[in-house]
Amino acid sequence: MGLGGCIILIAAGAILTFATDWHMKGVNLDLVGIILMIVGLIGVSTFSGIARRRRVVVPPTTPVVEEERHHHRDGYSDGYGV
């Protein structure tokens, strides 16, 4: 479950707790909503902790050193000679 799923759990729990007035026999919807919100908050905190640990530091790349070419100045090094 990702961060989006945790936020959906929190929203569903808040809706069940604060926005409904249903009464089901044997089920306390306020308690179910609170449990969903708590599970969602635990998931968000776990997800953010994992996201912080997974950051990878890329080692710096080594500079590219071009080979030095020896240029002969014989009159034909400009590419027009044979």
Buried (B, 14 or more C-beta within 10 A) or exposed (E): EEEEEBBEBBEBBBEBBEEEEEEEEEEEBEEBBBBBBEBBBEBBEEBEEEEEEEEEEEEEEEEEEEEEEEEEEEEEEEEEEE
